[in-house]
Amino acid sequence: MDNRNRRLDIALGMGLAAFVLIPWYRIEVGFLSFGWLADFPADPAVAPGILHIIGGRWWLSSAALLMAVCAGARFVSDPMRRGALLAWSGALGVFFLSLQGLAVGFSGWTWAISETMFGTLVDGQPSMGAGAVLACVAFVLIFSFGLAERGVMKGDAFIVASIAMLVFLVAIFVFYPVGSMLIGALQDFDGSFNPDGFIRNIQDPSIWSLGCVAGGERCGVAWRTLWLAIMTAGGSTIMGLAFALVATRTRFPFKKGLRLLTVLPIITPPFVIGLALTLLFGRAGVVTQSLSSLFGIEPGRWLYGLTGIWIAQVLSFTPISFLVLIGVVEGVSPSMEEASQTLRADRWRTFWRVSLPLMKPGLANAFLIGFIESMADFGNPLVLGGSHGVLSTEIFFAVVGSQNDPSRAAVLAIILLCFTLTAFLAQRFWLSGKNFATVTGKGDSGIHISLPRPLSIGVHAMVIPWMMFTLVIYGMIVFGGFVKTWGLDNSLTLDHYVRAFSLEFANGTIAWTGVAWNSFWTTMEIALISAPLTAAVGLLTAYLIVRQKFAGRNVFEFALMMSFAIPGTVIGISYIMAFNLPPLEMTGSALILIACFVFRNMPVGVRGGVAAMSQLDKSLDEASLTLGATSFRTIRKVILPLLRPAITAALVYSFVRAITSISAVIFLVSAEYNMATAYIVGLVENGEYGVAIAYSSMLIVVMIAIIAGFQLLVGERRLRRENRVSGIAAAAPTTAIGQEKTA
Amino acid sequence: MTTSGSVVFKNIRKQFGNFTAIHDLSFTIEPGQLVTLLGPSGCGKTTTLRMLAGLEHPTSGRILIGGKDVTMLPANERDVSMVFQSYALFPHMNSLDNVAYGLESSGMRKKDARERAEESLKLVGLAGMGGRLPAELSGGQQQRVAVARALVLEPQVLLLDEPLSNLDARLRRQVRTEIRELQQRLGFTAVYVTHDQEEALAVSDRIVIMKDGDIAQQGSPRDLYEAPASAFIADFMGEANVVPCDVITVGGQDATIRIGAFEHRVPSRNARLGPAKLAVRPNAITLEPATGAAFPGQILHSAYLGAHVEYEVETSNGKLFVVDPAVERPLTPATEVAVGFKGRGIAIING
């Protein structure tokens, strides 16, 4: 019982502190500046919850009362009754806190129904601050401890608390924003119900027009996006398959180089390919210019539109598709092909009738991933879209542009979300269990037959030019930073790097005079904070999913994975809509960026963790438990050390993703917290291609250095047998990354 | 080992979804006893053990260890420890750290924990092997580290989940003797799960045979072998031929049974008059090459196994499986034989 009282006392202490010791509401200058200490507790702006209750904000008293009930429940002796009491008051506490936050806004009631029930409020309330948040956390903990005392999850308080906290966080940072966005679509500026904007936008011919089929008019943006996504998915799947076949079924000499390709999409900021294409084929591009001068071909604008976006996307996503398909192509058991040959089928027939059908589910999977990627892609359309936007950019312009129509943005976001979720659900349900990849425990001897000759020539003819093209593209990225002005003045210069990254030494200190430093250091700081959080949350979730059985586990996992199919633009717009007003106000802070990264990148940590943890014998955990260790100690001492490769992968990945992502970030950055990618996009919009390219290539170099550094750090492994485990564990996250990278 | 606790299961029921693994299980284990849970796979014996360890919680019912109600306690707050089938040694820690792990978890200083762990390793005959990683130990050594790791905590009850199943046959016999010797020397309560009846007979004070989530029979090894309560027990505890018979007289120690025209005297053990079943051990049957005997049979198959010969014999009361030590006189298939019973190895099953 000691143990139970101790942990309960800690939670109750937190609850007490939340009401008495720290400011209840949000402080404009930030809680961590601690400027509030001077005026505490008398000034109403920084007063603790208890003073607000006395001062007239009576609706907070229900929460305070429930906290008092929890404190009283501590002295109930019957464990079952005590558990029930704690669980109920904890749950009610969370409920009441959320309810009052939603119901009472800046200037009084937010809902008409509460106004009629309780009368008009003289004074509203600001957004929740440290006190309110701490009170919520305390209630969640008390709720979990209550359940644990009633024997839920075998009485393991740590597990119950982890699940409760994760559900709580996912609800706040994934479902609440998306929900707010859906509601936002139906609201007027003042928050009253008004479906006019929604109805007007959902019927907008510029979204749904099918004019292009009839000939003449342009098609609506929804159809264009869908068409682009299908073309990109098809293109990248075919290219990916060609690459995978070359890598496994031919004697191609540069197979190592092919593998290297798979790293590229991870380290390339999403708009960089588009940028490089402009340098080649834009109106001032090298190719365009030389064709013009050599053959007199008029420089066209063909790149700016769906064609250009399509090329950029196929270039960007082919490596991902390759990563998915190489596993599939290798997974086809050689003995199947050998069996087919002994049944007198020639190589051509074997490939078409045996090998390819066995790869079908994998191909469908690669197609759907490409589809989701293309839908979610924001960087390339932004750089290349011109006036022919796609959904993700239209959403952006609906908010930041002159139209400033949040309702339109919400409607577009809903349409985009419907497309990606449909693809995600198809991938999840239709393809699950349809995997023919025949990897068994038995040593599957035999060798893959080589490809039929015409096919072999075909795939080489696709792969070799594409590889060269990729090389040229990346060459452009490096080279582009050193050229004065593209197309006009092709002399070499270091000006762009100097402008971006210049340093001055004055008075023995370094002055960061380059224009890029500000956003660069912000990016590093945010990425460094969010990477360990992402890895921790992701791996904890993986542990819960793999090791614990609880009601709703499948729903839990599904909801988490689904959050990854939500395009970044949709997340961005929904975060703005949800976190701009009370009860939670975070826009313009670093916190919102960190939250965004953690919950967008977490599923990769989950995938990797699940894959790695499934390799660990469950009896290891159980042994630790029966030896008297708590599950927290078990995780720390037994599971984490054995999961080191997965942890590294999750850390590196989330770090790199925080640096390269743009789609959600561009909505969330502020003057104070500007991220590198958003800054580069700004440069591109101003036409400062040189600096943009210089900055991008610098980012790529930094990321390569970081990945290589991590690889070296992981180093030394003590156990002989771990190599086997880690081999799988290390391989798994890369696959997961490939499957989950949505820009 | 200072404490050895009793174990009480009261009306335990365990459901996994719609499947009921344990129906209504009640039993008591006295302090200092080694009790084996024996049964075919899927009978619920491992579930029972895991509930005792706290790795599963019962759907209803109560579990007491050393007189204290632990039904709702998590595994790490129970005074039991467990030896796993796979040993579950932490692969990233050496043997000494593995053994010290539990002590450190309960808050002992690192130095003291290591000293105690060293002693415990010595107890299982692995003095000086503390620096080795599990992967650098043989199967038998790993098994002993697992035992040392569980014993060093001086639990009220030690749980062993098929601890020998990963060892080869020769080693199995040796380790089984070691475990029994250690248990008797230190006097701790132990619950042992196995599906191997020979192992159960060799180590146990008492055996609980489980079938489909219920107790089929419990008692001392000798009781179970010699007086099985059902055909299932008889067959499970060493093979047995089950033959229908009539009990015609019961008197004192003995009873007379009749099969067809054949009569035989066997130990009575609560036998009732009337139709019953007879469990006959394969080595309690004699075969003589002859025809026209009271209980005639014909050899169907024979297999020469060095120390004895196994026969399958067709009789009017069904096929009998016979183990015959007379290797010098092999009987070929189709030979007509006279079937007889010995005085021991035969039990009446009532009902």
Interface residues (C-beta under 8 A of the other chain):
Chain A: N3 P79 E149 R150 G151 K154 G155 D156 D617 S619 L620 E622 A623 S624 L625 T626 L627 G628 A629 T630 S631 R633 K637 V638 P641 L642 R718 L719 R720 R721 E722
Chain B: A53 G54 L55 E56 H57 T71 M72 L73 P74 A75 N76 E77 R78 V80 S81 M82 F84 Q85 S86 A88 L89 F90 P91 H92 Y101 G102 S105 S106 L133 P134 A135 E136 R149 A150 L153 L159
